[in-house]
Amino acid sequence: MTWTRRQFVTAAGTAAVVGRRVPAFAAVKPITVSHSVSTFVYGQHLVAKEKKFFEEEGVAVPSFIVPGGGAKVAQVLAAGQAMFALGDSNHPLKITEKGKDALILFATDTRCSYANIVVRKELFDRGVKSVEALGDAKLVGRQAVVAATAIGSGTYVYGVYVLKGLKAPDGKPVNEHVEWVSGGGATTMLGGLKAGKFDAIMAVPEWQWAAEEEGFGTPIYDVQDEKAWTRVFGGPIPVTVGYTLRETIEKSPDRVQGYVNACYRAQQWIRHAKDEDIVELLHKPYMDTYSRENVLRSVKYYKTIFDWDLMLDEKSYANGTKVWVPLAVDKPVPYAKAVDMTFVKKAHAKFKS
C-alpha cells in the first residue's frame, strides 16, 4: 500500500483531532476483504470501515471486494484475491472440501434470515396457513411450486431442510410433495409469486415485507418465531461467518487478529448504538438504493438474530452440519478442522467491557 506524504500528514492530523487510538504508521498493514453485497447482513464489515476500526487495529481496507454472490466471494478468497470474507458458513467448508483449508474465525448470527417461506395470499386464504399444509395437493390445487433463488443456493439448502423436517398430512416430509424451481432475484421471485407462477417462495426479510405490504403474499414460516425455528433446526446455527485460509493464519496471524478485532468492535458498536445512528452511518455510503425506512427496518430485524459475542461452539456447529450435509457439502468437516476461535477469544480479552 503506497501513501503520499500528504495522505500521511492528513491522516495523522485527522487522528490527532478526533483522538482516535491509531497505531504507528508503519504498523498499519493492508488487507483485502470481501462480502457479496453491501447490506446490513454484513454490517460488521461496513461499520468497521466507517468507524475506522480496521485502521485502529493495525490493518487497512482501501475498499471492499463485492462480487455479488456468496459463491463468488468464496472463489475470490480461495484464489487469494481476498484475505478475509464474510459470508455463508458452508462456503469455507466447500473450500476445505476442495483441498485448500479454510477456517471460520467468528459467526455473526444465530438464524438464517433467508429461510422465511411466503405463500401466495390466495392459497393462505384457502387454508394453506402452515408449511405442513403446503404438502396437501388437494388444498393447494396442484403439487406446490416453491421457488428458491437458484437450485443449490442458500435459499434452496435451508428451504429443503425446513420442508424435509416437517410432515405433510399424509405423514411424509413436505419436501416430497413440492416442485423446487429457480426463481432468480427480487423482481422475478416476487413477480412470480404475485402472478401465481410460484405457490411459495423462500424470502429474505425485504421480500417478505414487500409481499405482505402489497397484499399478494403471507409468511407461513418466519425465522423470527423462535419456537418455529427451534422446532426445525434444534437451536442456533452459524449462518454468516468470517473466514480465511489456513495459510493466511499461518503467514499473517497479526493481520488475522486485526481483522477479527475490528469486526468484534463493530459488532459491539452495533449492539449498543441507536438504530437511527446505524442508519445514519451506513445508509448513504452503502445502501442509498433503499429508503432510510427500509434500512432502519433491516437494522431492527438483524439485531434480533445477530450473535453478539461472535463465538461459535460445537453444538451450534453441529446444528448447522445437519443442514449443510449433503446439500451444500458432501461430507461433514470436524469442528476442530473447520473453526478457529482463538482470535475472537483474544478480542474478548482485549475489549472487556
C-alpha positions as CSV (number, residue, x, y, z in Angstrom):
1,M,0.0,0.0,0.0
2,T,1.6,3.3,-1.1
3,W,0.9,6.5,0.7
4,T,1.9,10.0,-0.4
5,R,3.4,12.4,2.2
6,R,0.2,14.5,2.0
7,Q,-2.0,11.5,2.7
8,F,0.1,10.5,5.7
9,V,0.1,14.0,7.2
10,T,-3.6,14.4,6.6
11,A,-4.4,11.0,8.2
12,A,-2.2,11.7,11.2
13,G,-3.7,15.2,11.6
14,T,-7.2,13.8,11.5
15,A,-6.4,11.2,14.1
16,A,-5.0,13.8,16.4
17,V,-8.0,16.0,16.1
18,V,-10.6,13.3,16.9
19,G,-8.4,11.5,19.4
20,R,-8.6,8.1,17.8
21,R,-6.3,5.4,19.1
22,V,-4.4,4.8,15.8
23,P,-1.3,2.6,15.7
24,A,2.0,3.8,14.4
25,F,2.0,4.3,10.6
26,A,4.5,1.5,10.0
27,A,2.3,-0.9,11.8
28,V,-0.8,-0.5,9.6
29,K,-0.9,-3.4,7.2
30,P,-3.2,-3.6,4.1
31,I,-5.7,-6.5,3.9
32,T,-8.2,-7.5,1.3
33,V,-11.8,-8.1,2.5
34,S,-14.9,-9.4,0.6
35,H,-18.6,-9.8,1.1
36,S,-21.3,-10.4,-1.5
37,V,-23.5,-7.3,-1.3
38,S,-23.3,-4.2,0.9
39,T,-26.4,-4.7,3.0
40,F,-26.8,-4.8,6.8
41,V,-26.4,-8.6,7.0
42,Y,-22.7,-7.7,6.5
43,G,-22.9,-4.7,8.8
44,Q,-19.8,-5.8,10.8
45,H,-17.6,-5.0,7.7
46,L,-19.4,-1.8,6.9
47,V,-19.3,-0.4,10.5
48,A,-15.6,-1.4,11.0
49,K,-14.6,0.6,7.9
50,E,-16.8,3.6,8.6
51,K,-15.8,3.8,12.3
52,K,-12.1,3.3,11.3
53,F,-11.8,0.2,13.5
54,F,-9.7,-1.6,10.9
55,E,-7.0,1.1,11.0
56,E,-7.2,1.3,14.7
57,E,-6.5,-2.4,14.9
58,G,-3.4,-2.1,12.6
59,V,-4.9,-3.1,9.2
60,A,-6.1,-1.1,6.3
61,V,-9.0,-1.8,3.9
62,P,-8.9,0.6,1.0
63,S,-12.2,-0.8,-0.4
64,F,-14.3,-4.0,-0.2
65,I,-14.4,-6.7,-2.9
66,V,-18.1,-7.0,-3.6
67,P,-18.6,-9.6,-6.4
68,G,-22.4,-10.0,-5.9
69,G,-22.9,-13.6,-4.7
70,G,-21.6,-15.7,-1.8
71,A,-20.2,-18.4,-4.1
72,K,-18.2,-15.7,-5.9
73,V,-16.9,-14.4,-2.6
74,A,-15.6,-17.9,-1.7
75,Q,-14.0,-18.2,-5.1
76,V,-12.3,-14.8,-4.6
77,L,-10.9,-15.9,-1.2
78,A,-9.8,-19.4,-2.4
79,A,-8.0,-17.7,-5.3
80,G,-6.1,-15.5,-2.9
81,Q,-7.7,-12.3,-4.3
82,A,-9.2,-11.6,-0.8
83,M,-7.6,-12.5,2.6
84,F,-10.9,-12.4,4.5
85,A,-14.5,-12.9,3.7
86,L,-17.9,-12.6,5.4
87,G,-20.5,-15.0,4.0
88,D,-22.4,-18.3,4.2
89,S,-21.0,-20.7,6.7
90,N,-20.9,-23.6,4.3
91,H,-18.5,-21.7,1.9
92,P,-15.3,-22.2,3.9
93,L,-16.3,-25.9,4.3
94,K,-16.6,-26.1,0.5
95,I,-13.2,-24.6,0.1
96,T,-11.7,-27.1,2.5
97,E,-13.5,-30.0,0.8
98,K,-11.8,-29.0,-2.5
99,G,-8.4,-29.3,-0.9
100,K,-7.5,-25.9,0.4
101,D,-8.2,-25.5,4.1
102,A,-10.3,-22.5,5.1
103,L,-11.3,-21.8,8.7
104,I,-14.2,-20.0,10.4
105,L,-12.9,-17.1,12.6
106,F,-16.3,-16.0,14.0
107,A,-20.0,-16.2,13.5
108,T,-22.2,-13.1,13.3
109,D,-25.7,-14.6,13.5
110,T,-27.7,-17.4,15.0
111,R,-30.6,-17.9,12.5
112,C,-30.9,-17.9,8.7
113,S,-32.6,-14.7,7.5
114,Y,-33.5,-16.2,4.2
115,A,-35.2,-19.3,5.5
116,N,-38.6,-17.5,5.6
117,I,-41.3,-19.1,3.4
118,V,-44.0,-16.8,1.9
119,V,-47.1,-18.4,0.3
120,R,-49.5,-16.8,-2.2
121,K,-52.2,-14.8,-0.3
122,E,-54.8,-16.7,-2.3
123,L,-53.6,-20.0,-1.0
124,F,-53.3,-18.7,2.5
125,D,-56.9,-17.6,2.4
126,R,-57.8,-21.0,1.1
127,G,-56.2,-22.7,4.2
128,V,-52.5,-23.1,3.4
129,K,-51.5,-21.4,6.6
130,S,-48.6,-23.6,7.5
131,V,-45.6,-25.4,5.9
132,E,-47.3,-28.7,6.5
133,A,-50.4,-27.6,4.5
134,L,-48.1,-26.8,1.6
135,G,-47.8,-30.5,1.2
136,D,-51.5,-31.0,0.7
137,A,-52.0,-31.1,-3.1
138,K,-55.8,-31.0,-2.7
139,L,-55.6,-27.8,-0.7
140,V,-53.0,-26.2,-2.9
141,G,-54.7,-27.4,-6.1
142,R,-51.6,-29.0,-7.5
143,Q,-48.2,-30.1,-6.4
144,A,-46.9,-26.9,-4.8
145,V,-44.3,-25.0,-6.8
146,V,-41.7,-23.5,-4.4
147,A,-39.1,-21.1,-5.7
148,A,-35.5,-20.6,-4.3
149,T,-33.2,-18.1,-5.9
150,A,-31.4,-21.0,-7.6
151,I,-31.3,-24.7,-7.1
152,G,-28.3,-25.4,-4.9
153,S,-28.3,-21.8,-3.5
154,G,-28.5,-21.0,0.2
155,T,-32.3,-20.4,0.0
156,Y,-32.6,-23.8,-1.6
157,V,-30.4,-25.5,1.1
158,Y,-32.3,-24.0,4.0
159,G,-35.7,-24.4,2.3
160,V,-35.3,-28.1,1.6
161,Y,-34.2,-28.6,5.2
162,V,-37.3,-27.0,6.5
163,L,-39.6,-28.9,4.2
164,K,-37.8,-32.2,5.0
165,G,-38.2,-31.6,8.7
166,L,-42.0,-31.0,8.6
167,K,-44.7,-33.6,7.7
168,A,-47.5,-33.2,5.2
169,P,-51.0,-34.5,6.2
170,D,-50.1,-38.0,4.8
171,G,-47.2,-38.2,7.2
172,K,-44.4,-37.9,4.6
173,P,-42.0,-34.9,4.5
174,V,-43.4,-31.9,2.9
175,N,-40.4,-31.8,0.6
176,E,-41.7,-34.9,-1.2
177,H,-44.8,-33.1,-2.2
178,V,-43.3,-30.0,-3.8
179,E,-41.5,-29.0,-7.0
180,W,-38.5,-26.8,-6.5
181,V,-37.7,-24.2,-9.2
182,S,-35.2,-21.4,-9.7
183,G,-36.8,-18.0,-9.1
184,G,-33.9,-15.6,-9.6
185,G,-33.7,-12.3,-7.9
186,A,-36.1,-9.9,-6.1
187,T,-38.0,-8.9,-9.2
188,T,-38.6,-12.4,-10.6
189,M,-39.2,-14.0,-7.2
190,L,-41.8,-11.5,-6.2
191,G,-43.3,-11.2,-9.7
192,G,-43.6,-15.0,-9.9
193,L,-45.4,-15.2,-6.6
194,K,-47.8,-12.3,-7.5
195,A,-48.6,-13.8,-10.9
196,G,-49.3,-17.3,-9.4
197,K,-46.3,-18.9,-11.2
198,F,-45.0,-19.9,-7.7
199,D,-47.1,-21.1,-4.8
200,A,-44.4,-20.2,-2.3
201,I,-41.0,-18.6,-2.2
202,M,-38.0,-18.6,0.0
203,A,-37.7,-14.9,1.1
204,V,-35.2,-12.6,2.7
205,P,-36.9,-10.2,5.1
206,E,-37.2,-7.4,2.5
207,W,-39.1,-9.7,0.1
208,Q,-41.3,-10.9,2.9
209,W,-42.2,-7.3,3.8
210,A,-42.9,-6.4,0.2
211,A,-45.2,-9.3,-0.4
212,E,-47.1,-8.5,2.8
213,E,-47.3,-4.8,2.1
214,E,-48.5,-5.3,-1.5
215,G,-51.0,-7.9,-0.3
216,F,-50.1,-10.9,-2.5
217,G,-48.1,-13.0,0.0
218,T,-48.2,-14.1,3.6
219,P,-45.4,-15.8,5.6
220,I,-46.1,-19.4,6.8
221,Y,-42.6,-19.8,8.2
222,D,-40.9,-16.9,9.9
223,V,-37.4,-17.3,11.4
224,Q,-38.1,-14.6,13.9
225,D,-40.5,-17.0,15.5
226,E,-38.1,-18.7,17.9
227,K,-40.4,-21.7,18.6
228,A,-40.8,-22.4,14.8
229,W,-37.1,-22.0,14.3
230,T,-36.1,-24.4,17.1
231,R,-38.7,-27.0,16.1
232,V,-37.0,-27.4,12.8
233,F,-33.3,-26.5,13.4
234,G,-32.9,-27.5,17.1
235,G,-31.2,-24.3,18.2
236,P,-28.8,-21.6,17.0
237,I,-26.9,-22.0,13.7
238,P,-23.9,-20.0,12.5
239,V,-25.3,-18.9,9.1
240,T,-23.0,-16.0,8.4
241,V,-19.3,-16.3,9.3
242,G,-16.0,-14.5,8.9
243,Y,-13.4,-16.9,7.3
244,T,-9.9,-17.1,5.9
245,L,-7.5,-19.6,4.5
246,R,-5.3,-21.6,6.9
247,E,-2.2,-20.3,5.1
248,T,-3.3,-16.7,6.0
249,I,-3.4,-17.6,9.7
250,E,0.0,-19.3,9.5
251,K,1.6,-16.5,7.5
252,S,-0.1,-13.4,8.9
253,P,-1.6,-14.0,12.3
254,D,-1.2,-10.3,13.2
255,R,-3.4,-9.4,10.2
256,V,-6.0,-12.0,11.2
257,Q,-6.1,-10.6,14.7
258,G,-6.5,-7.1,13.5
259,Y,-9.4,-8.1,11.2
260,V,-11.2,-10.1,13.9
261,N,-10.6,-7.3,16.5
262,A,-12.2,-4.7,14.1
263,C,-15.2,-6.9,13.3
264,Y,-15.7,-7.6,17.0
265,R,-15.6,-3.9,17.9
266,A,-18.1,-3.3,15.1
267,Q,-20.5,-5.9,16.4
268,Q,-20.3,-4.3,19.9
269,W,-20.9,-0.8,18.4
270,I,-23.9,-2.2,16.5
271,R,-25.2,-3.8,19.7
272,H,-25.1,-0.6,21.8
273,A,-25.8,2.1,19.1
274,K,-29.2,3.6,18.4
275,D,-30.9,2.1,15.3
276,E,-31.1,5.6,13.8
277,D,-27.4,6.2,14.3
278,I,-26.5,3.0,12.5
279,V,-28.7,4.1,9.6
280,E,-27.0,7.5,9.6
281,L,-23.6,5.8,9.4
282,L,-24.3,3.3,6.7
283,H,-27.2,4.5,4.5
284,K,-25.5,7.0,2.2
285,P,-22.2,5.2,1.6
286,Y,-23.6,1.7,1.1
287,M,-27.4,1.4,0.9
288,D,-28.7,4.6,-0.7
289,T,-30.7,2.5,-3.3
290,Y,-33.0,1.6,-0.4
291,S,-35.1,4.1,1.5
292,R,-34.0,5.1,5.0
293,E,-37.1,3.5,6.4
294,N,-36.3,0.1,4.8
295,V,-32.7,0.3,6.0
296,L,-33.9,1.1,9.5
297,R,-36.3,-1.9,9.4
298,S,-33.4,-4.1,8.2
299,V,-31.3,-2.9,11.1
300,K,-34.0,-3.7,13.6
301,Y,-34.5,-7.1,12.1
302,Y,-30.9,-8.2,12.1
303,K,-30.4,-7.1,15.6
304,T,-32.8,-9.8,16.7
305,I,-30.6,-12.6,15.1
306,F,-27.1,-11.3,15.5
307,D,-24.6,-13.2,17.6
308,W,-23.1,-10.5,19.8
309,D,-20.1,-12.4,21.1
310,L,-19.2,-13.8,17.6
311,M,-18.4,-17.1,19.2
312,L,-19.2,-20.5,17.6
313,D,-19.5,-23.5,19.8
314,E,-19.5,-27.2,18.9
315,K,-23.3,-27.6,19.5
316,S,-24.3,-24.8,17.2
317,Y,-21.8,-26.0,14.6
318,A,-23.4,-29.5,14.8
319,N,-26.8,-27.9,14.3
320,G,-25.5,-26.3,11.1
321,T,-23.8,-29.5,9.9
322,K,-27.3,-31.2,9.8
323,V,-28.4,-28.5,7.3
324,W,-25.2,-28.3,5.1
325,V,-24.6,-32.0,4.6
326,P,-25.2,-33.3,2.0
327,L,-27.0,-30.4,0.2
328,A,-24.1,-27.9,0.4
329,V,-21.2,-30.0,1.5
330,D,-20.6,-33.7,0.6
331,K,-19.2,-34.8,4.0
332,P,-19.0,-33.3,7.5
333,V,-15.9,-31.3,8.3
334,P,-14.9,-31.8,12.0
335,Y,-15.3,-28.7,14.2
336,A,-11.6,-28.7,15.1
337,K,-10.7,-28.6,11.4
338,A,-13.3,-26.0,10.4
339,V,-13.3,-23.5,13.3
340,D,-10.6,-21.4,15.0
341,M,-12.0,-19.3,17.9
342,T,-8.6,-18.2,19.3
343,F,-8.6,-14.8,17.6
344,V,-12.1,-13.9,18.7
345,K,-11.2,-15.0,22.3
346,K,-8.3,-12.7,22.2
347,A,-10.6,-9.9,21.0
348,H,-12.8,-10.6,24.0
349,A,-9.9,-10.3,26.4
350,K,-8.7,-7.1,24.8
351,F,-12.0,-5.3,24.8
352,K,-13.6,-6.4,28.1
353,S,-16.3,-4.0,28.9
